[in-house]
Structures are given as C-alpha cells and as structure tokens.
Amino acid sequence: MGIRDIIDKIKEEGEREVAKIKEHYEKRISEITKHQEEERKSFYDFELEKIAKEVEEVKRGILLSAKLEKRKKILLAKRELIAQVLDKVKKDLKELLGKDVYYQFLKSNLVKLGADGDTVYLSKSDMAEFSKELLKDSGKKLEFKEGRLDSGIIIEKKSFNYNISTESLIAQKAQDLEKLIGTELNVL
C-alpha cells in the first residue's frame, strides 16, 4: 500500500467520522429542537389554561357582582314601596280609617290617658276639625295645641308624654308592618 492509499484511507475514514459526527449532532439538534418545541407548547398550553381559568374567575366574579347588585336594587325598590305605603298611612290615617273611626281612636286614647291640666297636641287639620269636640267628649280640662305630627295625638303630662302619633306607632311596629305590607304587596 502506498502513501496515496494511506492518505486516501485516512481521508475516507475522516470523512466517515465527520459524517458520523455530523449525523450525531444533527440528530441531537433535532432532539433538542423537538424537546424545546414540546416544552414551549406545554408552556403555552399551561399559560393558556391558566389565562382561561383567570378569565372564567373574572366572569364568575362579574356575574356574582351583577346578581348581588340586582338583588340590592330589587330589595331597595321593595323597601321604597313599603316606605311609600307607611308614609301614606302616616299622612292619610283619617281617610284610611274613616272620619268616625279616627275620631274614636283619638277620643278613646284621650279619655284613657288624659287628665285635667294635660296639654294635647294634634295635627293642624285635626286641631281645626276635632279639638272642640274632643274637649267636650273627654269631660276633662285640657289645653289643645297644634303639634308637628301628621295624625294621631300626643298627650303631654307634667313629667312625661304619651306619643300616640302615627309616626310613633309606625316606628314602634315598623318591622311587623314592613313584613305585613311586603306580604300584602307580594314584594317579600
């Protein structure tokens, strides 16, 4: 074998070795690239899933908030309706009961709780309409004055007062009245 053959053989072996190394690194690069692609896809899938969950949580929060706001508005509207009914009762008790029943309400409280020397407060309209009749029917020496009330009566004694105004009566029974009115109006 001559030098040329040896050189050709070394060259041939070198080319095979280079091809083998090249193939090995191309395979390794392909594996690394594939692995990176899988990791990137996995990362993107994970991030997309995470974002989707966050979006779902935000949507759920918005829906819950909207439902709560809706309930709050409905409850507020119901309370306003009940308040309007109670306000109408305060202002129009005489018309709601009828003049005779309302007068008997005033008279019975005055006879039962009033005494000589007491001061009796009535609304402006009740003062004009009932004070003389109440004074006569009570059989007591009372002083009548116009008070700041829509209807009902306040009896002022020396040491305390009886507040039988509709405002006071409604305030005392507010929860029961709200339930009753709410049930009747079908809002509770």
Order of alpha helices (4+ residues) and beta strands (2+ residues): alpha-alpha-beta-alpha-beta-beta-beta-alpha-alpha
